[in-house]
Amino acid sequence: MPATDPQTTTTEPALARSAGEDDLGAALDTFLSLRTRLVRIAYRILGDVTGAEDVVQEAWLRWQLTQRAEVDNPTAFLVTTTTRLAIKVVRSARHRHEVPVEPQLAGFGDGAAPDPVLSVERSVAVDGALALLMARLTPDRLAAYVLRKGFGYGYAELASLLRISAPNARVVVHRAQARLESGRERPVPVESHRRLAAAFRIAARTGNLDGLVKVLAPAAWRAANRVTLFKV
């Protein structure tokens, strides 16, 4: 029998293991550098710290199992994966029964983010939260919830916008919160979601809510502008 080269059977597997370990180490470094941001994204969608950490752990498992050599932008991959997992958790029956659903809209109007990645992170979280709200709320409840939770609208202001009483405005917001926990959803038109997300970001960045109100309550916006034009 031909002699077996011992180095062929021992060194090559060792080299393969070393290369795999190095690759996993690089993957871990990438993940750890983004972990805090990923937790924030998940939290803003879930409103629950423990749930957010679970989602990020699942994102880490997905990152380990993916073909990382084929991923051009690891940050985009992990942000997108985290966002999709968080939305999936929100929509699951288990989450509906265990954790109150209340997408986090406050805190997006703190001015332009100096970190481009943080800016993208905020946009992704906003898009996910608004998609969920649009899928579960009627137009009046959507308007009341977004303006109240995202921009601190008073109930009197909501009442004026929706042409209802202040106590009824409070009821609309309360019912919107309850509706978010029911899990029943309707399809969200892509263009409608795009317009609302763009208007929300402009309002958060500039403090001018006119465009957002126009998208959320177009009839009320047109009526208000007709009155303004008449007075002028």
C-alpha positions as CSV (number, residue, x, y, z in Angstrom):
1,M,0.0,0.0,0.0
2,P,1.2,3.5,-0.7
3,A,2.5,5.4,2.3
4,T,0.2,8.0,3.8
5,D,1.5,11.5,4.4
6,P,0.5,12.3,7.9
7,Q,0.7,16.0,7.2
8,T,-2.0,15.6,4.5
9,T,-4.5,14.1,7.0
10,T,-3.9,16.4,10.0
11,T,-2.7,19.8,8.7
12,E,-5.3,20.5,6.0
13,P,-8.4,20.0,8.3
14,A,-6.7,22.1,10.9
15,L,-6.2,24.9,8.3
16,A,-9.9,24.6,7.3
17,R,-11.0,24.9,10.9
18,S,-8.8,27.9,11.4
19,A,-10.2,29.6,8.3
20,G,-13.8,28.9,9.5
21,E,-13.1,30.2,12.9
22,D,-11.5,33.4,11.5
23,D,-14.6,33.9,9.3
24,L,-17.0,33.4,12.2
25,G,-14.8,35.8,14.3
26,A,-15.1,38.5,11.7
27,A,-18.9,37.9,11.5
28,L,-19.1,38.3,15.3
29,D,-17.1,41.5,15.2
30,T,-19.5,42.9,12.6
31,F,-22.5,41.9,14.6
32,L,-21.2,43.3,17.9
33,S,-20.4,46.6,16.3
34,L,-24.1,46.9,15.2
35,R,-25.8,45.2,18.1
36,T,-26.8,48.3,20.0
37,R,-28.4,49.8,16.9
38,L,-30.2,46.6,16.1
39,V,-31.7,46.4,19.6
40,R,-32.9,50.0,19.2
41,I,-34.5,49.2,15.9
42,A,-36.3,46.1,17.3
43,Y,-37.4,48.0,20.4
44,R,-38.9,50.8,18.4
45,I,-41.0,48.3,16.5
46,L,-41.8,46.0,19.5
47,G,-41.9,48.4,22.4
48,D,-40.4,45.7,24.6
49,V,-36.7,45.3,25.6
50,T,-36.8,41.6,26.2
51,G,-38.5,41.0,22.9
52,A,-36.0,43.3,21.1
53,E,-33.1,41.3,22.5
54,D,-34.7,38.0,21.4
55,V,-35.1,39.4,17.9
56,V,-31.5,40.5,17.7
57,Q,-30.3,37.1,18.9
58,E,-32.3,35.5,16.1
59,A,-30.7,38.0,13.7
60,W,-27.3,36.8,14.9
61,L,-28.3,33.2,14.2
62,R,-29.4,34.2,10.7
63,W,-26.1,36.0,10.2
64,Q,-24.1,32.9,11.2
65,L,-26.0,30.7,8.8
66,T,-26.1,33.0,5.7
67,Q,-23.5,32.9,2.9
68,R,-21.7,36.0,4.2
69,A,-19.2,36.1,1.3
70,E,-22.2,37.0,-0.9
71,V,-23.4,39.8,1.3
72,D,-22.2,43.2,-0.1
73,N,-23.4,45.3,2.8
74,P,-23.5,43.5,6.2
75,T,-25.0,46.5,7.9
76,A,-28.0,46.6,5.5
77,F,-28.4,42.8,5.8
78,L,-28.5,42.9,9.6
79,V,-30.8,46.0,9.8
80,T,-33.2,44.5,7.3
81,T,-33.2,41.1,8.9
82,T,-33.8,42.6,12.4
83,T,-36.7,44.8,11.1
84,R,-38.4,41.9,9.3
85,L,-38.0,39.6,12.4
86,A,-39.4,42.3,14.7
87,I,-42.5,42.9,12.4
88,K,-43.0,39.1,12.2
89,V,-42.9,38.9,16.0
90,V,-45.5,41.7,16.3
91,R,-47.8,39.9,13.9
92,S,-47.5,36.5,15.6
93,A,-50.3,35.2,17.8
94,R,-47.9,34.5,20.6
95,H,-46.8,38.1,20.8
96,R,-50.3,39.4,20.6
97,H,-51.3,37.5,23.7
98,E,-48.1,38.1,25.7
99,V,-46.9,41.7,25.0
100,P,-49.0,44.8,24.4
101,V,-48.3,46.1,20.9
102,E,-47.6,49.8,20.7
103,P,-45.1,50.8,18.0
104,Q,-42.7,53.5,19.3
105,L,-43.1,56.7,17.2
106,A,-41.8,59.2,19.7
107,G,-38.2,60.3,19.6
108,F,-37.8,60.5,15.8
109,G,-38.0,64.3,15.8
110,D,-34.7,64.9,17.6
111,G,-33.2,66.6,14.6
112,A,-31.0,65.2,11.8
113,A,-28.9,62.3,13.0
114,P,-25.2,63.0,12.5
115,D,-24.5,59.3,12.0
116,P,-25.7,58.2,8.6
117,V,-26.3,54.7,9.9
118,L,-28.4,56.0,12.7
119,S,-30.4,58.0,10.2
120,V,-31.0,54.9,8.2
121,E,-31.9,53.0,11.4
122,R,-34.5,55.6,12.3
123,S,-36.0,55.4,8.8
124,V,-36.2,51.7,8.9
125,A,-37.9,51.7,12.3
126,V,-40.4,54.4,11.2
127,D,-41.3,52.4,8.0
128,G,-41.9,49.2,10.0
129,A,-44.0,50.9,12.7
130,L,-46.1,52.9,10.1
131,A,-46.7,49.7,8.0
132,L,-48.1,48.0,11.1
133,L,-50.3,50.9,12.0
134,M,-51.7,51.2,8.5
135,A,-52.5,47.5,8.4
136,R,-54.4,47.6,11.7
137,L,-56.0,51.0,12.0
138,T,-58.8,52.8,10.2
139,P,-57.9,56.2,8.8
140,D,-59.3,58.3,11.7
141,R,-57.6,56.1,14.3
142,L,-54.4,56.1,12.3
143,A,-54.4,59.9,12.2
144,A,-55.2,60.2,15.9
145,Y,-52.6,57.7,17.0
146,V,-49.8,59.0,14.9
147,L,-50.3,62.6,15.8
148,R,-50.9,61.8,19.5
149,K,-48.0,59.3,20.0
150,G,-45.6,60.7,17.5
151,F,-46.0,64.5,17.9
152,G,-47.8,65.0,21.2
153,Y,-51.1,66.4,19.7
154,G,-53.5,67.3,22.5
155,Y,-57.0,65.8,22.5
156,A,-58.5,69.2,21.7
157,E,-56.3,69.5,18.6
158,L,-57.3,66.0,17.5
159,A,-60.9,66.9,18.1
160,S,-60.7,70.0,15.9
161,L,-59.0,68.0,13.2
162,L,-61.4,65.0,13.2
163,R,-64.4,67.2,13.9
164,I,-65.4,65.4,17.1
165,S,-65.4,66.2,20.8
166,A,-62.3,66.1,22.9
167,P,-63.6,63.2,25.0
168,N,-64.4,61.3,21.7
169,A,-60.8,62.1,20.5
170,R,-59.5,60.4,23.7
171,V,-61.7,57.4,22.9
172,V,-60.4,57.2,19.3
173,V,-56.8,57.0,20.6
174,H,-57.7,54.4,23.2
175,R,-59.5,52.3,20.6
176,A,-56.6,52.6,18.3
177,Q,-54.3,51.1,21.0
178,A,-56.8,48.3,21.6
179,R,-57.1,47.6,17.9
180,L,-53.3,47.2,17.6
181,E,-53.5,44.2,19.9
182,S,-56.2,42.5,17.9
183,G,-53.8,41.3,15.1
184,R,-56.4,41.6,12.3
185,E,-54.8,43.3,9.4
186,R,-55.6,44.7,5.9
187,P,-53.3,45.0,2.9
188,V,-51.2,48.2,2.9
189,P,-50.8,49.9,-0.6
190,V,-47.2,50.4,-1.2
191,E,-47.7,54.0,-2.5
192,S,-49.8,55.0,0.5
193,H,-47.2,53.7,2.9
194,R,-44.4,55.5,1.0
195,R,-46.3,58.8,1.1
196,L,-47.0,58.5,4.9
197,A,-43.5,57.5,5.7
198,A,-42.0,60.4,3.7
199,A,-44.5,62.9,5.3
200,F,-43.7,61.5,8.8
201,R,-40.0,61.9,8.3
202,I,-40.3,65.5,7.0
203,A,-42.6,66.4,10.0
204,A,-40.1,64.8,12.5
205,R,-37.2,66.6,10.9
206,T,-38.7,70.1,10.4
207,G,-41.5,70.3,12.9
208,N,-43.9,71.3,10.1
209,L,-46.8,68.9,10.3
210,D,-48.9,70.4,7.5
211,G,-47.8,67.7,5.0
212,L,-48.3,64.9,7.5
213,V,-51.9,66.1,8.3
214,K,-52.6,66.3,4.6
215,V,-51.7,62.6,4.2
216,L,-53.4,61.5,7.4
217,A,-56.6,63.5,7.2
218,P,-56.9,64.9,3.6
219,A,-60.5,66.0,4.0
220,A,-59.8,67.9,7.2
221,W,-56.7,69.5,5.6
222,R,-58.7,70.6,2.5
223,A,-61.4,72.1,4.7
224,A,-58.9,74.0,6.8
225,N,-57.1,75.3,3.7
226,R,-60.4,76.4,2.1
227,V,-61.2,78.4,5.3
228,T,-57.7,80.0,5.2
229,L,-58.1,81.0,1.6
230,F,-61.5,82.4,2.2
231,K,-60.3,84.5,5.0
232,V,-57.4,85.8,3.0
